[in-house]
Amino acid sequence: MSSKGILPDDPARADHRFIRYQIKNFMKGPMQHLPEEYAHVLRVFERAGGSWERLFKGSARDVVLLRRIIKIAVKEGHISKAPRWR
């Protein structure tokens, strides 16, 4: 099975791509993907002791921490849900 690679509509930064992947695959409902909101998640992750270097090397602890932060950010409205069309 081959990877699709990075598509033109994917974020340029690896940390933003990882957050987007987590949101798309583990959160319910469509979300807006805004870089300003990702920056907020990044600051919280780093202040909570998370490390992107460890995460990209496979640290399960950091992945769990980031997922918790994303879950809370979605619940509290720091990551916007996509508008619904009727």
SVG drawing of the C-alpha trace seen along z (x, -y; Angstrom):
<svg xmlns="http://www.w3.org/2000/svg" viewBox="-32 -33 45 35">
<polyline fill="none" stroke="black" stroke-width="0.4" points="0.0,0.0 1.6,-3.3 1.2,-6.7 -0.7,-9.4 2.0,-11.9 1.4,-15.6 -1.4,-17.1 -1.6,-20.8 -4.4,-21.5 -2.5,-20.0 -0.8,-22.5 2.9,-23.1 4.0,-22.5 4.3,-19.0 2.8,-19.8 -0.2,-21.3 -0.6,-18.3 -0.5,-16.0 -3.1,-18.1 -5.3,-18.1 -4.9,-14.3 -5.9,-13.9 -9.0,-16.1 -10.1,-14.4 -9.8,-10.9 -10.7,-11.2 -13.2,-14.0 -16.9,-13.8 -18.3,-16.2 -16.6,-18.5 -14.2,-21.0 -12.6,-24.2 -8.9,-24.0 -7.5,-27.4 -3.8,-28.0 -4.5,-30.4 -6.4,-27.8 -3.6,-25.2 -1.1,-27.8 -3.2,-27.9 -3.1,-24.1 0.7,-24.1 1.3,-26.6 -0.8,-24.5 0.9,-21.3 4.3,-22.7 3.4,-24.3 1.9,-20.9 5.4,-19.4 4.8,-17.9 7.6,-17.6 7.2,-17.5 10.6,-15.8 9.5,-12.9 6.1,-12.8 7.6,-12.4 10.0,-9.8 7.0,-7.7 6.3,-8.8 2.9,-7.4 2.8,-9.7 3.0,-12.8 0.4,-11.5 -2.0,-10.9 -1.3,-14.3 -2.0,-16.0 -5.2,-14.1 -6.4,-15.2 -5.6,-18.8 -7.4,-18.6 -10.4,-17.0 -10.7,-19.7 -10.1,-22.5 -12.9,-21.2 -15.2,-20.8 -14.4,-24.3 -14.8,-25.9 -11.1,-26.8 -11.3,-24.7 -14.2,-25.8 -16.7,-23.5 -17.4,-23.9 -20.7,-25.7 -23.6,-23.5 -25.4,-24.1 -29.1,-23.5"/>
</svg>
